């Protein structure tokens, strides 16, 4: 008996009944179609298979050589394809009809998407190789490529993004965001799968970095911790609904460096090539190429200094 004289099981049964009744409200969160939705755990499992494929020699627990490489690659590719074919189809069908199981045509479409993305893996591995090399060349505290692949959160985040972006541009719902949010949870780096990121991208330290959906990033860009590439406001139509298909986030041209804590906002904001944005700056207007923007805390009122370099 509890201190108030009620049986614990009876009290909990009453709580369960109250919770069950709350599911009759008809709200979005009251849906009981979980079996029809993509499974987050399985999608993350597929992502881990793809990480193995991208960095086989780093992730494998088995001895690898040129003779058995294809066998081990096939294990991960087939496992990831089986998972993603089913769960992409679930995501598409759920968004279209709200719950029924995928039909053969849905699975065929999903399988074609998976095969299309997987055919890009050699190219994605080339991009990831350049990302890893950029980290090694950009961080004097890095002593080996192996250290970077094993331990740098920026590499983990960009690996998830490279795969998720391929599904995103093929209009796959839910799945890309699950992948990048997995990396976000593990690394503290939040990259929307819709962001377009060029070659040799490096996030140093990484914690607190936010890169919005419509961000465009060129080649050889380096970000430090706490950088936000965000939207100025939430554009809405005449009915008050959010306008989603619009450029809301900034563009960073080739060779840009953004130091810790900088915030750059707006879809029309362009940071010109080879510019350096100092720590803790707040930018809502475009910056010309070859410009250095710095924040000064030595004045009575905070100011930003803009220097254009020849």
Order of alpha helices (4+ residues) and beta strands (2+ residues): alpha-alpha-alpha-alpha-alpha-alpha-alpha-alpha-alpha-beta-beta-beta-beta-beta-beta-beta-beta-beta-beta-beta-beta-beta-beta-beta
